[in-house]
Amino acid sequence: MLMQRRRRMVLVAVILIGTLGWIVVKERPNLPLMLPDSQPQQPELVSGSGEIARDALAALPTKGRAPKTGYKRSQFGDGWAKAGGCDTRNVILRRDLVNAVLGDDNCKVQAGALSDPYTGQRIAFKRGANSSGAVQIDHVVALSNAWQTGAQQLSSEQRISLANDPLELLAVDGPANQQKGDGDAATWLPSNKPFRCQYIARQIAVKKKYSLWVTPPERTAMERILASCPEQRLPA
């Protein structure tokens, strides 16, 4: 049990430290810690340097949805994992917000601005009991969907890795995330249509990485979206 716990901590630490490694933050004396100032940019239609998304989708197995029996959030870990003194939620906020102001602990994001990929709107984020929910961290492949399309067969360590993998996570508009719930591509898509190709490509990348399958309706929806962007690639 002790060895399993240590392996789990090491696995999650590697993922989060890898993400922190490419988030460049400069500290200025007597000033709040901030990411470089820049204007939010809308995502381009085709991005990433991985394989063609349609090819990756074609290689994914197609099966029916498994029963949801036994699913609970704790199957993917008890909340956000921590590594290097910082939790996954704040790592992703730090990655996705511009002008992100960090607290004295050099971890918790206190404020920033999000160019929301799901709605195309600019959202001001400010940490607080009544304001933090404006920006939420979405599991691009909903965890319940993952559970019903193969994650039941993963080890506990692999499920925790999935739930904290930056590939699987995006900072997004809170209400849009609530509307999505546990929907898959067949039941929910971002209202920001220019982002849909990237959204589908990211779902495919996650499913490929963690050996998950797609359901027939899910595949049909993904193929329909990718037909409009045949050169869309998986995120690197």
C-alpha positions in Angstrom: 0.0 0.0 0.0 2.8 2.4 0.9 4.7 1.6 -2.3 1.5 2.2 -4.4 0.9 5.5 -2.7 4.5 6.6 -3.4 4.2 5.5 -7.1 0.9 7.5 -7.4 2.5 10.6 -5.9 5.5 10.3 -8.2 3.3 9.9 -11.3 1.2 12.9 -10.5 4.2 15.0 -9.6 5.9 14.2 -13.0 2.8 15.5 -14.9 2.4 18.7 -12.9 6.1 19.5 -12.7 6.3 19.0 -16.5 3.5 21.6 -16.9 5.1 24.1 -14.6 8.3 23.7 -16.5 7.0 25.5 -19.5 4.9 28.1 -17.7 7.4 31.0 -17.5 6.8 33.4 -14.7 9.1 36.3 -13.7 9.2 37.7 -10.2 9.8 41.5 -9.9 10.9 43.0 -6.5 8.0 44.6 -4.6 5.5 43.8 -7.3 2.9 41.0 -7.5 3.9 37.9 -9.4 2.4 38.1 -12.9 2.5 36.4 -16.2 3.6 38.6 -19.1 1.0 41.1 -20.2 -0.7 40.2 -23.5 -4.0 40.5 -25.2 -6.2 37.3 -25.2 -6.2 35.6 -28.6 -9.0 33.5 -30.1 -7.7 29.9 -30.9 -6.9 29.3 -34.5 -8.9 26.6 -36.3 -6.0 24.2 -36.8 -3.4 23.8 -34.0 -1.1 21.3 -32.5 1.7 19.3 -34.0 0.4 15.8 -33.4 -1.2 13.4 -35.8 -4.2 14.2 -37.9 -7.3 14.0 -35.6 -9.4 12.1 -38.1 -6.7 9.4 -38.4 -6.5 9.1 -34.6 -10.3 8.9 -34.3 -10.4 6.1 -36.9 -8.0 4.1 -34.8 -10.1 4.4 -31.6 -12.3 1.4 -30.8 -16.0 1.9 -30.9 -18.2 0.3 -28.2 -21.3 0.9 -26.3 -21.3 2.9 -23.1 -20.5 0.7 -20.1 -22.7 0.9 -17.0 -22.0 3.8 -14.7 -22.1 1.4 -11.8 -19.3 2.1 -9.2 -18.5 5.6 -10.6 -17.6 8.3 -8.1 -15.2 11.2 -8.3 -12.9 9.6 -5.8 -12.2 6.9 -8.3 -10.0 9.5 -9.9 -8.4 10.8 -6.7 -9.6 12.9 -3.8 -9.8 16.3 -5.4 -6.9 18.0 -7.2 -3.4 16.5 -6.9 -0.5 18.5 -5.6 3.1 18.7 -6.8 5.8 21.2 -6.0 3.6 22.8 -3.4 0.8 23.7 -5.9 -2.5 22.0 -6.8 -3.6 21.1 -10.4 -6.4 23.7 -10.5 -4.0 26.6 -9.9 -1.4 25.2 -12.3 -4.1 25.3 -15.0 -5.3 28.7 -14.1 -1.7 29.9 -14.2 -1.3 28.4 -17.7 -4.6 29.6 -19.2 -5.1 33.1 -17.8 -3.3 36.2 -19.0 -2.1 38.7 -16.4 -2.4 36.0 -13.7 -1.5 37.5 -10.3 -0.3 34.9 -7.8 -0.5 35.0 -4.1 2.3 35.1 -1.5 2.5 31.3 -1.7 3.5 31.6 -5.4 0.7 29.1 -6.2 -2.8 30.4 -5.8 -4.0 32.5 -8.7 -5.7 35.6 -7.2 -6.8 37.4 -10.4 -6.4 37.3 -14.2 -8.3 37.3 -17.5 -9.5 34.3 -19.5 -10.2 34.3 -23.2 -12.7 31.5 -22.8 -12.5 28.8 -25.5 -16.1 27.6 -24.9 -17.9 30.9 -25.3 -15.4 33.1 -27.0 -15.9 35.7 -24.3 -13.3 37.5 -22.1 -13.8 36.7 -18.5 -12.3 38.6 -15.6 -11.2 36.2 -12.8 -10.9 37.2 -9.2 -10.5 34.8 -6.3 -13.3 34.9 -3.8 -16.1 32.9 -2.3 -18.6 34.4 -4.7 -16.4 35.0 -7.7 -14.0 32.1 -8.2 -16.7 30.0 -9.9 -16.8 32.3 -12.9 -13.8 30.3 -14.2 -13.8 26.6 -13.7 -11.4 23.8 -14.7 -13.1 21.4 -17.1 -12.2 17.8 -17.7 -12.4 17.8 -21.5 -13.4 14.2 -21.4 -15.9 14.2 -18.5 -14.7 11.8 -15.8 -18.0 9.9 -15.8 -17.7 9.5 -19.6 -14.1 8.2 -19.2 -15.4 5.8 -16.5 -18.0 4.4 -19.0 -15.6 4.2 -21.9 -12.7 2.3 -20.5 -11.4 4.0 -17.4 -12.9 1.3 -15.2 -10.1 -0.9 -16.5 -7.3 1.6 -15.6 -5.3 1.4 -12.4 -6.0 3.9 -9.6 -2.7 5.6 -10.5 -3.7 5.9 -14.1 -7.1 7.4 -13.3 -5.5 10.0 -11.0 -3.1 10.8 -13.8 -5.9 11.2 -16.2 -7.9 13.6 -13.9 -4.8 15.8 -13.4 -3.3 15.6 -16.9 -3.0 19.1 -18.5 -4.0 17.6 -21.8 -7.4 16.8 -20.2 -7.9 20.1 -18.5 -9.0 23.6 -19.7 -9.9 26.8 -17.7 -13.3 27.7 -19.0 -16.5 29.7 -18.4 -18.1 28.4 -15.2 -21.7 28.4 -16.5 -20.7 26.7 -19.8 -18.9 24.0 -17.8 -22.0 23.4 -15.6 -24.1 23.2 -18.8 -21.8 20.6 -20.2 -21.9 18.4 -17.1 -20.9 14.9 -18.1 -21.9 15.3 -21.7 -19.8 13.8 -24.6 -19.4 15.1 -28.1 -22.8 13.7 -29.1 -24.7 15.7 -26.4 -22.7 18.9 -25.9 -20.3 21.1 -27.9 -18.9 24.6 -27.1 -21.1 27.4 -28.4 -17.9 29.0 -29.7 -18.0 27.2 -33.1 -14.4 28.1 -34.2 -13.1 26.1 -31.2 -15.1 22.9 -31.8 -12.4 21.3 -34.0 -9.8 21.8 -31.3 -12.2 20.6 -28.6 -12.9 17.4 -30.5 -9.2 16.9 -31.2 -8.3 17.2 -27.5 -11.0 14.7 -26.6 -9.5 12.3 -29.1 -6.0 12.9 -27.8 -7.1 12.1 -24.2 -9.0 9.0 -25.3 -6.0 7.8 -27.3 -3.5 8.4 -24.5 -5.6 6.5 -21.9 -6.9 3.7 -24.1 -10.5 4.8 -23.9 -13.1 4.1 -26.6 -15.8 6.2 -28.2 -19.5 5.3 -28.5 -21.2 5.2 -31.9 -23.1 8.5 -31.4 -19.9 10.1 -30.1 -17.9 8.9 -33.2 -20.6 10.3 -35.5 -20.5 13.7 -33.8 -16.7 13.8 -33.9 -16.6 12.9 -37.5 -19.2 15.5 -38.4 -17.1 18.3 -36.7 -13.8 17.1 -38.1 -15.3 17.0 -41.7 -15.1 20.9 -41.5 -11.4 20.8 -40.6 -9.8 17.8 -42.1 -6.3 18.9 -41.3 -6.9 19.5 -37.6 -4.2 17.9 -35.6 -4.1 16.5 -32.1 -2.6 18.9 -29.5 1.1 18.3 -29.0 
